[in-house]
Amino acid sequence: MDVALIGVALLDAWVHFDADESLGNACASLAALALALRHRLPLLTVLLTLPAVLVADARLAALAALYSLASRTRRRALLALCSLAFVACGIAPWPLPQRDGLWSAAGLTNTGHTLAAVTAAVFLGRLVQARRDLSVRLTEVSQARDNERLLLAQTVLAKERAQLAGEMHDAISHQVSLITVRAGALQVCSRDPAVKDEAATIRRLSAETLGELRDMVHVLRASGSRPTELAPQPSFADLQRLVSRSGVEAELKTDLPEGLPPTVQRAVYRTVQEALTNVRKHAPGARATVRIRHERGTVHATVTNTAPTCLSHPLPSESRGLAALRERADLLGGTVTFGPVTDGGYEVHLQLPAPGSPGR
């Protein structure tokens, strides 16, 4: 568009070409070429095009320069001064002996045409500037509405999280606390060593569950004000303690390098935790083997249990544990498979990529 505008301005200079007016031809050509500066230096462009209006009556370049200045500047006094300068150059006689008087019919017509041209260029430039400002304001309003919607959603979510935290604290935590107290009483009052051991295990697991519930309540009550994690998060260092306290006769075999991502470590920990919980719930008396190894940039975690030796009692369950493990693995780019094995037992196998870890 700039090249086309310069070409039209040169055509205007050619229309007003006069072989006897070398000064006018030079000013008209300079005014046309000066339009290349109208975006970066609009005021300088106006000043370079005004001589062409005065000397050669080539006005197109000056009108384009005045339009560019009107669409960019916010200094109304400067714009008015440049407009008056254009009108003065347009109606001033040059050279003096060869022009009709200002108050003649031709002079008044020329003045009217000049004022109309200047008014059109200035108003068009101001209209473009107003449209640009309106577009910016609409963008800001749209962003403000999006932020308002986000804040409203966060407020609703915070209320729901606070309500859920209260329900967890009042209901679940209370019930787990009662389990802990009753298990402690059974541990103290019973004279059977086996019963004492089972009561101690129940009491310990209930206390750990109560602690995790309180951590979750703390996270929910944070209401999304800032990212909050359950601390400390489990890692490979906690696997041995998890296996030994699982209530299942289990053996842990690990062969892992250092420096694996924390997300991978948490996924392996939660998989082993869920698998051992299922063994304790659905395969009483079974033995379990936990094997974790790293091979060619991939972590493999396998939990295999033997067939149960006792009848299992039905427990309330939504069958969401293994599904949640599969969702977690999918998010990390891995897979979880599970199913029965030939000896009547069950196996859960997790496979996760471990980027940045040394291969074997």
N, C-alpha and C positions, 0 to 999 in steps of 0.2 A: 504494500500500500504506500509506503514511503517513496519507493522508486517511482510508482505511478504518479504520486503527487508532485514529485520533482519534475517528472516529464511534462505534466500538465502546466506547471509553472514555467518551464522553459518554452513551452508552446505559447503561453501568454506573453513571455518576453519576445518571442519571435513575431507575434502579431503586432506588437508595439515597436518593432525594430525600425530604426531610422538611420540610414547610412551617414547622415550628417550629425547625428547625436551619439558620438562614441561614449560619452559619459553615461548617458541614459542606458545604452545597451549593456555597458559593463555593470551598472547598478542592477539592472533587471536580471542579468545572468547570475550575479552574486547572490541576489535575493532567492533565486530558485535553488541554488546549490546550498544556501544556508539552511534550508528546510531539513537537511540531514541532522541538524543539531536540535530540532524542536522538542525532542523527548528529554534530552539531558539538560539543555540550556535554553529554555523557552524565552526567557527575557532577552538574552543575547540575540536570538533568532529574530525577535521583533525589531530590535535596534538595527540589525543588518538588512532587514527588508524595507524599512521605512524610506530610505533614499530612493528606492525604485518607484515608490508611490509619488514622491515629489518630483523626480526628474523625468521618469519614463512613463508614468501613469500605468505601470504594471502592478496591479493590486492583488492578484490572486495569491502570490507568495506571502504578502503581508497579512492577508486575511487568514490564511492557514496558520501563520505564526501566532496571530492574535487569538485564534481559536485554541491552539495548544496551550498558550499562557492561561487563558480563562479556564481550561479544564484541569489545570494543575495548581495554580496559585490560590491562596486564601487571603491574599492581601488585596482588598478591594480598592484601596487608594492607588496602588501600583497599577492595577488593571484599568482603572479609570484614567490615569495619567497616560498610559499607552494608547488607550482608545482615543483620547483627545489629540494625542500626537498624530495618530493615523488620520483623523479628520482634518487636522491642520495641514498635513502634507497633501491630503487629497484635494483640498479646496484652495490651497495657496497658488497664486499664479507663478508659473515658471516656464521659460524666463518671462520677466515682467512685461516687456512690450508685446509679447505674442499671445497673451491670455486676455480673455474678456474680463470685464469687471465682475467682482464677487456678487454684486446686486443685480446683475443682468439676468435675463431669463435663463441663459445657458449656465450661468454661475449658480443660480438657485437650484436648477435641476441637478447639477453636479453635486451640490451640497446635500440635497435630499438623497441621492443615490449613495453618497459616501456614508451618511448617517445610517441609512437602512442596512448597508453592507456591514458596517461595524456592529450595529445592534444585533444583527443575525448571528455573526460570528461569536460575539461575546455571550449571547444567551444560549447558543448551542453548546459552547464550551462549559458554561455553568450547568446546563442540563446534564451533560455527560458526567461532570463532577458530582452532581447530586445523585445521579443514578449509581455511581460507583460507591458513594457513601451509604446509600440505601442498601446496596448489596452487602456491604460490610456489616451494617446494623442487623440485617436479616440473619446473616450468618451468626452473629453474636447472640441474637435472640434464640436461634435454633440451638446453639450450644448451651445457652442458659436453661432452655427447656429440657434438654437431655440431662443436664446436671441435676435439675430439679427432680426429674423422674428417677434418676439414680439414687438421689438422697432419699426420696420417698420410699423406694424399694428397700434401701438399707434400713430405714427406720422401721418399716414393717417387719423385715427380717430380724432386726434387733429385738422387737417386741416378742416375736414368736420364739426366738432363742431364749429370751429371759423367761417366758412362760414355760418352755420345755425344761429349762434348768430348774425352775421351781418345782415342777412336777417330779423330775428325777430326784431332787433332793428330798421332797416330802414323802414320796412313795418308795422308789427303788432303794434309795440309801437307807431308809428306815427299815425295810425288810431285810436287807443284807446285814445291817447292824444287829437285828434280832437273831439272825442265823449265827453271827459271830459270838454273841453272848450265850446262846443256847449251846453252841459247840464247846465254848469254854467251860460252861457248867458241867457238861457231860464229861469233859476231860478231867475235871477235878473230882467229880463224884464217882466215876466208874472205877472199879477195881480190876477190870479185865485189861491187860496190856494192849491187846489188839484194838479194843474199843478206844482206849486212850490215844493210840497212834492215829486211828481214823479221825477221832474228834480233833486232835491237834492239826491234822491235815486240813480238815474242813474249816477250822478256825483260821488257819494261815491263809488259805485260799480266799475265804470270805473277807479277811482284812485287806488282802491285796486288791480284791475286786472293789472293795469300798474305797480304797485309795485312788484307783483308776476312775471310779465314778465321780469322786470329788474333783479330780483333775478335769474331767469332761465338763462338769458343772461350771468350773472356773472358766474354761474356754468359752462355753456358751454364754456366760454372763459378761464376757468381754464385749459382746454385742457387735463384733465386727469393727471396733474402733481401730484396731491394728492387728496384723497377722499374729496369731497366738498358737503356739504348739504345745502339745503335751510334752512335758519335760521331766526326766530325760527320755529321749526316744530310744527304743531298743536297737541293738546292733548285734554283730556276731559275738561280741564279748559276753552277751547275756544268754547265749544259747545253752551253755552247760547248766546254768542255774535253772533255766526254763525246763530242760529235760529232767533234771534231778527232782524238781518239785512238781512235776506233771501228774503225779499219782499213778503213773504207768511204769512198768518195768521196761525201760528204754535204754538204748545204747546210741551214743553220738559218735559219728565218724566224720571228721572234717578235713579238708585239704584245700585251703583257700589262701590266696596271696593277700598282702596288705594293700590298703588304699582303695578298696572297692567303694563305689558311690553309696552315700547313706540311704538313698531310696531303695537300692538293691538290698542292702542289709535289712532294712525294715520289712521289705516284702518277704524275704526269706524267713525272718523271725515270725511274722504273722502267719505264714503258711505252716511252719512247724507247730506253732501254737494251736492253730485251728485243727490240724491233723491229729495232734495228741489229745486235744479235747474230744474229738470224735471217737478216738480209740477208747477213752475213758468212759464215754457215754454209751457207745453202741457195741463195744467189744470188751466187756469186763473179763479180766484175767488174761488178756492177750499181751504178748510182748511186742515191742516196737523197735525198729532200727531206723535211725535218722542218718542219712548219708548226704553230705554236702561237698561238692567238688567244683573246681574251676577248670574248664577245658576249652581252649581255642576262643577265648574272649566271651565265653558263656558260662553262667553259673547254673549248676544243676542241684536241686534240693529234692530228695526223695525220702518219704516217710512210709515205711512198710510195716504192717502189723500182722501177726499170726491170727489164726482163727480164735474166737472167744472160747474160753473154758467155762464160762458161767452164762446163765440166762440174763439178758439185759432187761432192765425195767424201762418202759416207755417214758420219755421225758419231753416236756414241751419244746417244740422247735419249729422254726419257720423255714428251715432248709436254705437259709441265706448265707451261711458261712462259706461254703465252697463257691457259691456264685459270686460272693464279694471278692474271694481270692482270684477268681477268673477275671473279674473286672479290673482289679489292681494290676494283674499281670498284663492285661491288654493295654492299659495306659502306659506301661513301661516297655512295651514292645515284645513281651514274652508270652508264654502259654502255661496253662495249668491243665493237667490231665489226671483223672482219678477213676478208679474202678476196682473190682475184685481181682484177686490173683488165684493161681491154681490150687494153693493149699487151703483155701477157704478164708484167707485174710483179705486185706484191702491195701491199696497203694495210692499215694498222692505224689505226683511228680511236678515240680516247678522248674521251668526253664526260662532264664532271663539273660538278655545281653548285658554285658558289663563293659561299656565303652571306656577306653583309657586304661584298662587294667592289663597287666602283662599276661600274655598267652602262655600255654603250656603245650 
